[in-house]
Amino acid sequence: MIATPDELLATAQERTGLDDFGDHSFHEGLDVLVLALRNEAKLNAVGEIVIPELILKHLGQRLKIEDWYRRHPEIAEEPIVAPLIGLGLPRTGSTALSALLAEDPEARSLRRWEAGEPCPPPSTVSGPDPRIAEQEALQAMQDEMSPRMSALVPSTPTGPHECQDLMALDFKSHYFQAFAYVPTYSEFLLQADFTSTYRYERRTLQLLQWGQPPRPWRLKCPSHLLWLDDLNEVFPDARFVMTHRDPTEVMVSVSDVYAEVGRQFNEEVDLPYLGHLNVAHWTAGMETLLRFRDEHGDERFYDMDFRAMQQDPIGQVTGLYGWLGEPVTEAFESGMRNWWEQNASQREVNIHPDASEFGLDLEEVRSRFAGYTARIPAWTASTVPS
């Protein structure tokens, strides 16, 4: 049985020797998540070990982040200026795009080894950071335990990572619902206020860049679609790059990823539940996006078609940088070309189960996303090759 929230808090404090978690906003998400894990989840023996440790890791990082701020209050003065944030449905090429953007030596991505463990701040570590070796060992274990998972979501310990771990510091993060069957938590996410989540993400980004030359951030997380208003409240000068793909392809693919993750930690995986869960969340995200763009305009968005990215990735990023008003340096272009060539074998090679296995009627999915797909041609007109 998963420990109670109070027990988890006490364990994190005991392990770190610290007692200040900062703002108490995270209690809401933690309480709902733990209750769902205790009452609804069907974790296997691995899940009963891994999931509580994941929660404890995030609690421990909060304690350490607040301790760094206590000892170095000047961290709060670090500017986060006009981050470029990747949006779009999952499985639309946004991971490849973020990897290409990470090749820019003049910009700053959130790296996997620091995303889950922001402390200590990278600028305070001399020599090779031990977190990199730890992530390399975890990657090797992942590759051995679930090679298909590594193929579905390719990443490297030093490569860019989604914002999910930073959002999990406030215990409002999409990735918990991939680890376990927690329907009440998933429903909670659709109604929750994420302003505190993004404030703590900003606080963590300040810590990560502290002590280093300032560079513009390149961030990415498909889930931001669902909470764009709250994201905009905290990052009002953010600009967005959005990747687009047929939602019927996306829903099967992302449901397959959820199933592959879930099999590692649960006694059983309900495929139709995962299909309907993803359709519900991503249609909610698209409704938020359409309203947001209607209210705020399209000026802060740069749109890319998935197939155009596959055909001419360097050209697409060059167009994006022209829109940003920033140069594509020789080193940046060379890095992108090298990355694309080295990762060619990992693109478009996955075969997913039939949509019916996830309880999905693709015509119904298509109708649910009709408002979004009707807008794609106009949004991507300038970036799709003629």
C-alpha positions as CSV (number, residue, x, y, z in Angstrom):
1,M,0.0,0.0,0.0
2,I,1.3,3.5,-0.9
3,A,2.1,5.6,2.1
4,T,-0.1,8.5,3.0
5,P,0.8,12.1,2.0
6,D,1.9,12.9,5.5
7,E,4.1,9.8,5.7
8,L,5.7,10.7,2.3
9,L,6.3,14.2,3.5
10,A,7.9,13.0,6.7
11,T,10.1,10.5,4.8
12,A,11.3,13.2,2.4
13,Q,12.2,15.4,5.3
14,E,14.0,12.7,7.1
15,R,16.0,11.7,4.0
16,T,17.2,15.2,3.2
17,G,17.4,16.7,6.7
18,L,15.4,19.7,5.4
19,D,11.9,20.8,6.3
20,D,10.8,23.7,4.1
21,F,8.8,22.6,1.0
22,G,8.1,26.2,0.0
23,D,4.6,27.2,-1.2
24,H,2.0,24.8,0.0
25,S,0.2,24.7,-3.4
26,F,1.6,21.3,-4.2
27,H,-0.4,19.6,-1.4
28,E,-3.6,19.6,-3.5
29,G,-2.1,17.6,-6.4
30,L,-0.2,15.3,-4.0
31,D,-3.3,14.5,-2.0
32,V,-5.4,13.7,-5.0
33,L,-2.6,11.6,-6.6
34,V,-1.9,9.6,-3.5
35,L,-5.5,8.9,-2.8
36,A,-6.0,7.7,-6.4
37,L,-2.9,5.5,-6.1
38,R,-4.2,4.0,-2.9
39,N,-7.8,3.4,-4.0
40,E,-7.7,2.9,-7.8
41,A,-4.3,1.8,-9.0
42,K,-3.4,-1.8,-9.7
43,L,0.4,-1.6,-9.3
44,N,2.6,-4.6,-9.6
45,A,5.6,-5.3,-7.4
46,V,7.8,-3.0,-9.5
47,G,5.2,-0.2,-9.4
48,E,4.8,-0.4,-5.7
49,I,8.5,0.4,-5.3
50,V,9.0,2.8,-8.2
51,I,6.0,5.1,-7.9
52,P,6.4,6.0,-4.2
53,E,10.1,6.6,-4.9
54,L,9.2,8.9,-7.8
55,I,7.0,10.9,-5.4
56,L,9.7,11.0,-2.8
57,K,12.2,12.2,-5.4
58,H,10.1,15.2,-6.3
59,L,9.4,16.0,-2.7
60,G,13.1,15.8,-1.9
61,Q,13.9,18.1,-4.8
62,R,11.4,20.7,-3.6
63,L,13.1,20.6,-0.2
64,K,16.6,21.1,-1.9
65,I,15.4,23.8,-4.2
66,E,14.0,25.8,-1.3
67,D,17.2,25.3,0.6
68,W,19.2,26.7,-2.3
69,Y,16.9,29.7,-2.4
70,R,17.3,30.2,1.4
71,R,21.0,30.3,1.1
72,H,21.1,32.2,-2.2
73,P,18.1,34.5,-2.4
74,E,19.7,36.2,-5.4
75,I,18.6,33.3,-7.5
76,A,15.1,34.8,-7.6
77,E,16.5,37.7,-9.6
78,E,17.5,35.5,-12.6
79,P,15.6,36.7,-15.7
80,I,13.6,34.2,-17.8
81,V,13.1,36.1,-21.0
82,A,10.8,35.2,-23.9
83,P,11.2,31.4,-23.8
84,L,10.3,29.4,-26.9
85,I,7.9,26.7,-25.9
86,G,7.0,23.7,-28.0
87,L,3.4,22.8,-28.2
88,G,1.2,20.4,-30.2
89,L,-0.4,17.0,-29.7
90,P,2.0,14.3,-28.7
91,R,3.6,12.2,-31.4
92,T,3.7,15.1,-33.8
93,G,7.5,15.4,-34.2
94,S,7.9,17.7,-31.3
95,T,10.6,15.5,-29.7
96,A,12.7,15.6,-32.9
97,L,12.2,19.3,-33.1
98,S,13.3,19.9,-29.5
99,A,16.4,17.8,-30.2
100,L,17.3,19.9,-33.2
101,L,16.8,23.1,-31.2
102,A,19.0,21.7,-28.5
103,E,21.9,21.8,-31.0
104,D,21.9,25.6,-30.9
105,P,24.9,26.6,-28.7
106,E,23.4,30.0,-28.2
107,A,20.2,28.7,-26.5
108,R,19.4,26.6,-23.5
109,S,17.3,23.4,-23.3
110,L,16.1,21.5,-20.3
111,R,18.3,18.5,-20.3
112,R,17.1,15.1,-19.1
113,W,19.8,14.6,-16.5
114,E,18.8,17.9,-14.8
115,A,15.0,17.8,-15.3
116,G,14.4,15.1,-12.7
117,E,17.1,16.3,-10.3
118,P,17.6,20.1,-10.6
119,C,19.7,20.2,-7.4
120,P,22.5,21.0,-7.1
121,P,22.4,23.8,-9.6
122,P,24.6,22.8,-12.6
123,S,26.9,25.8,-12.2
124,T,28.0,24.6,-8.7
125,V,29.3,21.2,-9.9
126,S,32.9,20.9,-10.9
127,G,34.0,18.4,-13.5
128,P,31.6,15.8,-15.0
129,D,28.2,16.0,-13.3
130,P,27.4,12.6,-11.7
131,R,23.8,13.0,-12.7
132,I,24.8,12.3,-16.3
133,A,26.3,8.9,-15.4
134,E,23.3,8.1,-13.3
135,Q,21.0,8.8,-16.2
136,E,23.2,6.7,-18.5
137,A,22.9,3.8,-16.2
138,L,19.1,4.2,-16.0
139,Q,19.0,4.4,-19.8
140,A,20.9,1.2,-20.2
141,M,18.4,-0.5,-17.7
142,Q,15.5,0.9,-19.7
143,D,16.8,-0.3,-23.0
144,E,17.2,-3.8,-21.5
145,M,13.9,-4.0,-19.7
146,S,11.7,-2.3,-22.4
147,P,13.5,-1.9,-25.8
148,R,10.2,-1.0,-27.4
149,M,9.7,1.9,-25.0
150,S,13.1,3.2,-26.0
151,A,12.1,3.0,-29.6
152,L,8.7,4.7,-29.0
153,V,10.2,7.6,-27.1
154,P,13.9,8.0,-28.0
155,S,15.9,10.2,-25.8
156,T,19.4,10.5,-24.4
157,P,20.6,11.4,-20.9
158,T,22.1,14.7,-22.1
159,G,19.4,15.5,-24.6
160,P,16.4,17.8,-24.2
161,H,13.5,16.7,-22.0
162,E,9.9,17.7,-21.6
163,C,8.7,19.9,-18.7
164,Q,6.8,17.0,-17.1
165,D,9.4,16.6,-14.2
166,L,9.3,20.3,-13.4
167,M,5.5,20.3,-13.4
168,A,5.6,17.2,-11.1
169,L,7.3,19.3,-8.5
170,D,3.8,20.8,-7.9
171,F,2.3,17.3,-8.4
172,K,0.2,18.4,-11.4
173,S,1.7,16.5,-14.3
174,H,0.3,14.4,-17.1
175,Y,3.0,11.7,-16.7
176,F,1.6,10.3,-13.5
177,Q,-1.5,9.0,-15.4
178,A,0.8,7.1,-17.7
179,F,2.4,5.3,-14.8
180,A,-0.8,4.1,-13.1
181,Y,-4.5,3.8,-13.4
182,V,-5.6,7.0,-11.5
183,P,-8.9,8.2,-13.1
184,T,-9.8,10.6,-10.3
185,Y,-6.4,12.3,-10.6
186,S,-6.8,12.5,-14.4
187,E,-10.2,14.1,-13.9
188,F,-8.7,16.5,-11.4
189,L,-6.0,17.6,-13.9
190,L,-8.7,18.8,-16.3
191,Q,-10.2,21.1,-13.7
192,A,-7.1,22.2,-11.8
193,D,-5.4,25.6,-11.7
194,F,-1.9,25.2,-13.0
195,T,-0.7,28.7,-12.2
196,S,1.3,27.5,-9.2
197,T,2.7,24.7,-11.3
198,Y,4.2,27.1,-13.8
199,R,5.4,29.4,-11.1
200,Y,7.4,26.6,-9.6
201,E,8.7,25.6,-13.0
202,R,9.9,29.2,-13.5
203,R,11.5,29.1,-10.1
204,T,13.3,25.9,-11.0
205,L,14.5,27.3,-14.4
206,Q,16.0,30.2,-12.5
207,L,17.9,27.8,-10.3
208,L,19.1,25.8,-13.3
209,Q,20.5,28.9,-15.1
210,W,21.9,30.6,-12.1
211,G,25.7,31.1,-12.3
212,Q,25.8,30.6,-16.0
213,P,25.7,33.1,-19.0
214,P,22.1,33.8,-19.8
215,R,20.7,32.1,-22.9
216,P,17.2,31.9,-24.2
217,W,15.3,28.8,-23.1
218,R,13.9,26.2,-25.5
219,L,11.2,24.3,-23.7
220,K,8.7,21.7,-24.8
221,C,5.7,19.8,-23.5
222,P,2.6,18.8,-25.4
223,S,0.6,18.9,-22.1
224,H,0.9,22.7,-22.0
225,L,-2.0,22.8,-24.5
226,L,-4.4,22.0,-21.7
227,W,-3.4,24.9,-19.5
228,L,-2.3,27.6,-21.9
229,D,-4.0,30.4,-19.9
230,D,-2.1,29.5,-16.7
231,L,1.1,29.1,-18.7
232,N,0.6,32.5,-20.3
233,E,0.0,34.0,-16.8
234,V,3.5,33.0,-15.7
235,F,5.3,33.3,-19.0
236,P,3.5,36.3,-20.6
237,D,6.3,36.9,-23.1
238,A,6.7,33.3,-24.2
239,R,6.6,32.4,-27.9
240,F,5.3,29.1,-29.2
241,V,6.3,26.7,-31.9
242,M,3.5,24.2,-32.7
243,T,3.8,20.9,-34.6
244,H,0.7,19.5,-36.4
245,R,-0.3,16.0,-37.5
246,D,-3.5,14.1,-38.2
247,P,-5.1,13.4,-34.7
248,T,-6.3,10.0,-35.7
249,E,-2.6,8.9,-36.1
250,V,-1.7,10.7,-32.9
251,M,-4.4,9.1,-30.6
252,V,-3.4,5.5,-31.4
253,S,0.3,6.3,-31.1
254,V,0.1,8.1,-27.7
255,S,-2.2,5.5,-26.3
256,D,0.3,2.9,-27.3
257,V,3.0,4.8,-25.4
258,Y,0.8,4.9,-22.3
259,A,0.2,1.2,-22.5
260,E,3.9,0.5,-22.9
261,V,4.7,2.6,-19.8
262,G,1.9,1.1,-17.8
263,R,2.9,-2.5,-18.5
264,Q,6.1,-1.9,-16.5
265,F,4.3,-0.9,-13.3
266,N,0.8,-2.4,-13.3
267,E,-0.7,-5.8,-13.0
268,E,-2.9,-5.1,-16.0
269,V,-3.5,-2.4,-18.5
270,D,-6.9,-1.3,-19.7
271,L,-6.3,-0.4,-23.4
272,P,-9.8,1.0,-24.1
273,Y,-9.5,3.2,-21.0
274,L,-6.2,4.6,-22.2
275,G,-7.7,5.3,-25.6
276,H,-10.6,7.3,-24.2
277,L,-8.4,9.0,-21.6
278,N,-6.2,10.4,-24.3
279,V,-9.0,11.5,-26.5
280,A,-10.7,13.3,-23.6
281,H,-7.6,15.1,-22.5
282,W,-6.3,16.1,-25.9
283,T,-9.7,17.3,-27.2
284,A,-9.8,19.4,-24.0
285,G,-6.4,20.7,-24.9
286,M,-7.4,21.6,-28.4
287,E,-10.5,23.4,-27.2
288,T,-8.3,25.5,-25.0
289,L,-5.8,26.1,-27.8
290,L,-8.5,27.3,-30.3
291,R,-10.0,29.6,-27.7
292,F,-6.6,31.0,-26.7
293,R,-5.6,31.7,-30.3
294,D,-9.0,33.3,-31.0
295,E,-8.5,35.6,-28.0
296,H,-4.8,36.4,-28.3
297,G,-4.2,36.0,-32.0
298,D,-1.6,33.9,-33.9
299,E,1.3,36.3,-33.7
300,R,3.1,34.4,-30.9
301,F,2.8,31.0,-32.7
302,Y,4.9,29.5,-35.4
303,D,3.3,26.4,-36.9
304,M,5.0,23.4,-38.5
305,D,3.4,20.5,-40.4
306,F,4.7,17.0,-39.3
307,R,5.4,15.8,-42.8
308,A,7.2,19.1,-43.7
309,M,9.4,18.5,-40.7
310,Q,10.2,15.0,-41.9
311,Q,11.0,16.2,-45.4
312,D,13.1,19.3,-44.6
313,P,13.9,19.6,-40.9
314,I,16.8,22.1,-41.3
315,G,14.7,24.3,-43.6
316,Q,11.8,24.2,-41.0
317,V,14.1,25.3,-38.2
318,T,15.7,27.9,-40.3
319,G,12.2,29.3,-41.0
320,L,11.4,29.3,-37.3
321,Y,14.6,31.2,-36.5
322,G,13.8,33.8,-39.2
323,W,10.5,34.3,-37.4
324,L,12.3,34.6,-34.1
325,G,14.8,37.1,-35.6
326,E,17.7,34.9,-34.6
327,P,20.5,33.5,-36.8
328,V,21.1,29.9,-37.6
329,T,24.9,29.7,-37.0
330,E,27.2,27.4,-38.9
331,A,27.7,25.4,-35.7
332,F,24.0,25.1,-35.1
333,E,23.2,23.9,-38.6
334,S,26.1,21.4,-38.5
335,G,24.8,20.0,-35.2
336,M,21.3,19.7,-36.6
337,R,22.5,17.8,-39.7
338,N,24.6,15.4,-37.6
339,W,21.7,14.7,-35.2
340,W,19.2,14.1,-38.0
341,E,21.5,11.7,-39.8
342,Q,22.4,9.8,-36.7
343,N,18.8,9.4,-35.6
344,A,17.3,8.5,-39.1
345,S,16.7,4.9,-38.2
346,Q,14.4,5.8,-35.2
347,R,11.9,7.8,-37.3
348,E,8.7,6.3,-38.6
349,V,9.6,2.7,-37.7
350,N,7.1,1.9,-35.0
351,I,4.1,-0.3,-35.7
352,H,1.1,0.4,-33.4
353,P,-1.8,-1.8,-32.5
354,D,-5.1,-1.3,-34.4
355,A,-7.2,1.5,-33.1
356,S,-10.0,-0.9,-32.1
357,E,-7.7,-2.4,-29.4
358,F,-7.9,1.0,-27.7
359,G,-11.6,1.2,-28.2
360,L,-11.2,4.0,-30.7
361,D,-13.4,4.7,-33.7
362,L,-11.2,6.8,-35.9
363,E,-14.2,8.5,-37.6
364,E,-15.4,9.6,-34.2
365,V,-11.9,10.7,-33.3
366,R,-11.7,12.7,-36.5
367,S,-15.0,14.4,-35.7
368,R,-13.9,15.3,-32.2
369,F,-10.9,17.1,-33.6
370,A,-12.7,18.7,-36.6
371,G,-12.4,22.2,-35.3
372,Y,-8.7,21.9,-34.9
373,T,-8.0,20.1,-38.2
374,A,-9.9,22.7,-40.1
375,R,-7.4,25.3,-38.9
376,I,-4.2,23.4,-39.7
377,P,-4.0,24.3,-43.4
378,A,-4.1,28.1,-42.8
379,W,-1.7,27.9,-39.9
380,T,0.9,25.8,-41.7
381,A,0.4,27.3,-45.2
382,S,3.7,29.2,-45.1
383,T,5.8,26.3,-43.9
384,V,4.5,23.4,-46.0
385,P,6.7,22.9,-49.1
386,S,4.8,23.6,-52.4
